[in-house]
């Protein structure tokens, strides 16, 4: 339709100005106009059709349609998914993009369930494989330069572009109205939603086309953070991020100390995602056994001190699942994860004789 309204009239005007009649080929091309017959300049000048929606509409109930649009690789179609990780407009239901601990208002929590055992669907990640040659980016206002650069590249790219951006839903997430950009940074740093850009113009391998440089400590499992408040340096897991939002409050309990509890950083190397899939984490005799609220982290209290928080089993599994997703992304980008290599070596020794190295 855009071609009929803009490209064809311009071509007819050119013919009139030059006083040149239409050949049979010209007539056929104009009456059967497709983007294949357009010049690079005509493609660039086409008005862009933007589709904007949430993770429920585009990544869950409408995922099949979005998948087809991405695969068609139309030159003037651009898509923006605003990922709030929950059905924000229907009362807080889980979507496929909801994290494992859930956290929405309508999410069940109790003895029978503490969220959802299904892993978070990475919508943008699913489109970097098996979906042709679309431009795909997962970015946010945590890095405004990368965000706007990705937008400009998406608009300039000849084919379809899909952009997924983390978007705070203040009521559902339980954060202040002025913290959206701040929370986007924490989501990125905690590996809950790592940032990446897949630009097919750069090559035909992931190593060439996929860029994950927007993430801190990109060769490790977790970002290493030095706090401005306490001046302590620690690994910032997705559990630390969860402690900053009220939607996860049922997964954290303040305790006087970590005595009798397992430090999260000590337990995580003993668990793999395969242990979660096979439910080894529920077996008290297995190395990966994860006691509910038997694991702790230390978080800042906002006053220059720290609080010790016991965390739910589900929150530990959330760390394992997001770590696996990040490792998969690293491997696609050709980045060797030093922590993963060390974990594999240690687990091989542990599983052989029961004693970790």
Rosetta blueprint (number, residue, H / E / L):
1 X L
2 X H
3 X H
4 X H
5 X H
6 X H
7 X H
8 X H
9 X H
10 X H
11 X H
12 X H
13 X H
14 X H
15 X H
16 X H
17 X H
18 X H
19 X L
20 X L
21 X L
22 X L
23 X L
24 X H
25 X H
26 X H
27 X H
28 X H
29 X H
30 X H
31 X H
32 X L
33 X L
34 X L
35 X H
36 X H
37 X H
38 X L
39 X L
40 X H
41 X H
42 X H
43 X H
44 X H
45 X H
46 X L
47 X L
48 X L
49 X E
50 X E
51 X E
52 X E
53 X E
54 X E
55 X H
56 X H
57 X H
58 X H
59 X H
60 X L
61 X L
62 X L
63 X H
64 X H
65 X H
66 X H
67 X H
68 X H
69 X H
70 X H
71 X H
72 X H
73 X L
74 X L
75 X L
76 X L
77 X E
78 X E
79 X E
80 X E
81 X E
82 X E
83 X E
84 X L
85 X L
86 X L
87 X E
88 X H
89 X H
90 X H
91 X L
92 X L
93 X E
94 X L
95 X L
96 X L
97 X L
98 X L
99 X L
100 X L
101 X L
102 X L
103 X L
104 X L
105 X L
106 X L
107 X L
108 X L
109 X L
110 X L
111 X L
112 X L
113 X L
114 X L
115 X L
116 X L
117 X L
118 X L
119 X L
120 X L
121 X L
122 X L
123 X H
124 X H
125 X H
126 X H
127 X L
128 X L
129 X L
130 X L
131 X L
132 X L
133 X L
134 X L
135 X E
136 X E
137 X E
138 X E
139 X E
140 X L
141 X H
142 X H
143 X H
144 X H
145 X H
146 X H
147 X H
148 X H
149 X H
150 X H
151 X H
152 X H
153 X H
154 X H
155 X H
156 X H
157 X L
158 X L
159 X L
160 X L
161 X E
162 X E
163 X E
164 X E
165 X E
166 X E
167 X L
168 X L
169 X L
170 X H
171 X H
172 X H
173 X H
174 X L
175 X L
176 X L
177 X L
178 X L
179 X L
180 X H
181 X H
182 X H
183 X H
184 X H
185 X H
186 X H
187 X H
188 X H
189 X H
190 X L
191 X L
192 X L
193 X L
194 X L
195 X L
196 X E
197 X E
198 X E
199 X L
200 X H
201 X H
202 X H
203 X L
204 X L
205 X L
206 X H
207 X H
208 X H
209 X H
210 X E
211 X E
212 X L
213 X L
214 X L
215 X L
216 X L
217 X L
218 X L
219 X L
220 X L
221 X L
222 X L
223 X E
224 X E
225 X E
226 X E
227 X L
228 X L
229 X L
230 X L
231 X L
232 X L
233 X E
234 X E
235 X E
236 X E
237 X L
238 X H
239 X H
240 X H
241 X H
242 X H
243 X L
244 X L
245 X L
246 X H
247 X H
248 X H
249 X H
250 X H
251 X H
252 X E
253 X E
254 X E
255 X E
256 X L
257 X L
258 X L
259 X L
260 X L
261 X L
262 X E
263 X E
264 X H
265 X H
266 X H
267 X H
268 X H
269 X H
270 X H
271 X L
272 X L
273 X H
274 X H
275 X H
276 X H
277 X H
278 X L
279 X L
280 X H
281 X H
282 X H
283 X L
284 X L
285 X L
286 X L
287 X L
288 X L
289 X L
290 X L
291 X L
292 X L
293 X L
294 X L
295 X E
296 X E
297 X E
298 X E
299 X E
300 X E
301 X L
302 X L
303 X L
304 X L
305 X L
306 X E
307 X E
308 X E
309 X E
310 X E
311 X E
312 X L
313 X H
314 X H
315 X H
316 X H
317 X H
318 X H
319 X H
320 X H
321 X H
322 X H
323 X H
324 X H
325 X H
326 X H
327 X H
328 X H
329 X H
330 X H
331 X H
332 X H
333 X L
334 X L
335 X L
336 X L
337 X L
338 X H
339 X H
340 X H
341 X H
342 X H
343 X H
344 X H
345 X H
346 X H
347 X H
348 X H
349 X H
350 X H
351 X H
352 X H
353 X H
354 X L
355 X L
356 X L
357 X L
